[in-house]
Amino acid sequence: LSSFRDFAWGLVYKVFAYTNHTVLPEALEKWSVDLMGHLLPRHLELIYLINYFFIEKMSIKYTGDFGKLSRLSIIEESTPKLVRMANLSIVGSHTVNGVAELHSELLKSTLFKDFYEAFPTKFQNKTNGVTPRRWVHNCNPELANLYTRFLGTAEWVRDMDMVKKLIGKEEDPEFRKMWWDIKQKNKKKLVKWVYKNCGVTINENSLFDVMIKRIHEYKRQLMNVLYVIHRYLMLKDMSPSERTRMVPRTVMIGGRS
């Protein structure tokens, strides 16, 4: 039974990695032991079993340091008792990372300091999202070609700091025209896509104000919508002459729930 348990836990440990998305302690989920015991009794039994073997192992490493053992425990001995889901995620994963280098460092120095001291090699960084070089080079090839032409090399793809050499090029008429033409061509592509997929005609000469993120309270989509309404009401209150001086704006908001 013991060897089977170790084999099963070894599989779990090799399969799972934990990506933490927030350093705010209040955002880390803690589930009521009473609630889990009522709804998911077998799950709670397994969590207690995992915690028992984990704390038994940590007790050897930190003999007598009950404060550290308490902080490492998956179960928070509060009233009511709580299951610390973040601690469970760390214990059951082979690696832990943040979504940016600064975030990952904060996890090690503050939020999960005790775990980092116990398992320093478990913590690493995986920057979230796309890298600038992929975003420019793969998604905007004409702009990438412009960079290469005026830098005289394509090495900027590996070193984005090289793009700083283009500062001041906006005064070059040739560079400015090429950059403007690329921008307008890309806007026309988006106008066609929106019309094809949404049936909406967009003014290609308007300012494109785009917000595409997962739909969530903290992403501030509601604030953005309220801002759009505010701008609309401001335009309605303007005189026709004032309105003509305003830059036309197309607001696009999208995302998955």
C-alpha positions, -999 to 999 in steps of 0.1 A, spaced: 0 0 0 28 24 9 46 18 -24 14 23 -44 7 55 -25 42 68 -33 38 58 -69 5 76 -72 18 107 -54 49 107 -77 27 108 -107 7 138 -93 39 156 -84 54 151 -119 22 161 -137 13 194 -120 30 228 -120 15 258 -102 13 293 -118 4 320 -92 -14 350 -106 -16 373 -76 6 383 -46 -25 396 -27 -30 373 2 -68 381 3 -70 368 -33 -57 333 -25 -85 309 -20 -91 293 14 -120 268 15 -139 260 47 -130 226 61 -166 222 73 -180 230 38 -156 206 21 -163 179 46 -200 183 38 -197 185 0 -165 167 -8 -157 144 22 -133 121 2 -114 151 -12 -110 165 23 -98 131 35 -71 130 8 -61 166 16 -56 158 52 -36 127 42 -13 148 19 -8 173 47 0 146 72 28 132 52 41 166 41 42 181 77 58 148 89 86 153 64 89 191 72 90 183 110 123 165 104 137 195 85 123 221 110 122 203 143 106 224 170 98 253 147 61 252 151 56 286 136 71 276 103 53 243 103 20 261 109 27 285 79 36 255 57 6 235 66 -22 231 40 -47 234 69 -51 267 86 -59 261 122 -82 291 125 -119 293 135 -133 280 113 -105 258 99 -96 265 63 -79 246 35 -51 268 20 -55 261 -17 -22 279 -26 -3 257 -1 -19 226 -15 -9 237 -50 27 242 -40 29 209 -21 14 190 -51 35 206 -79 70 200 -92 75 237 -100 60 271 -89 62 303 -109 48 338 -112 37 355 -144 66 379 -146 101 380 -132 92 407 -105 62 387 -96 82 355 -92 107 372 -70 80 386 -48 66 350 -43 100 339 -31 107 369 -8 72 375 7 41 354 -1 57 319 -2 90 327 16 88 296 38 82 273 9 110 289 -11 134 284 19 123 247 20 123 241 -18 144 268 -35 148 248 -67 110 244 -71 106 281 -78 112 296 -112 98 322 -136 76 320 -167 67 354 -181 31 355 -192 19 366 -226 39 371 -258 73 385 -261 77 418 -281 99 402 -307 73 375 -314 45 401 -314 64 424 -339 83 398 -360 55 372 -364 23 394 -362 35 425 -379 61 414 -405 60 447 -424 69 467 -393 96 441 -386 111 446 -420 110 484 -414 131 479 -382 155 456 -400 159 481 -429 167 511 -407 188 492 -382 207 475 -409 204 441 -391 177 416 -379 195 411 -346 170 433 -329 147 402 -328 171 388 -302 178 421 -285 149 445 -283 172 472 -268 185 477 -303 152 492 -313 161 523 -291 185 532 -320 154 542 -340 146 570 -315 148 602 -336 139 584 -369 105 599 -367 121 631 -381 132 611 -412 105 617 -439 111 583 -455 108 564 -422 78 583 -411 59 577 -444 68 539 -444 57 536 -407 24 555 -415 16 533 -445 22 501 -425 -1 514 -397 -29 523 -422 -26 490 -440 -29 471 -408 -59 492 -398 -76 484 -431 -71 447 -424 -88 451 -391 -116 471 -406 -123 442 -431 -121 416 -403 -146 435 -381 -170 439 -410 -168 403 -420 -172 389 -385 -193 415 -368 -211 433 -397 -200 467 -384 -184 493 -407 -155 512 -390 -139 545 -400 -104 535 -408 -91 570 -401 -105 570 -365 -84 563 -335 -87 526 -326 -92 522 -288 -90 484 -283 -94 464 -251 -93 427 -254 -89 408 -222 -107 381 -202 -140 394 -190 -135 400 -153 -142 427 -126 -105 435 -120 -98 438 -158 -119 471 -156 -141 465 -186 -170 481 -168 -149 512 -161 -140 514 -197 -177 512 -208 -185 539 -183 -157 560 -198 -171 554 -233 -206 566 -221 -190 597 -205 -172 606 -237 -204 601 -257 -224 624 -233 -196 650 -236 -198 649 -274 -236 653 -272 -232 684 -251 -206 700 -275 -215 725 -302 -211 712 -338 -179 733 -342 -164 719 -310 -173 684 -321 -155 687 -354 -122 694 -335 -124 660 -317 -105 630 -330 -129 603 -342 -126 572 -320 -136 536 -325 -139 516 -292 -136 479 -294 -140 457 -263 -137 419 -265 -128 389 -243 -139 355 -231 -159 351 -199 
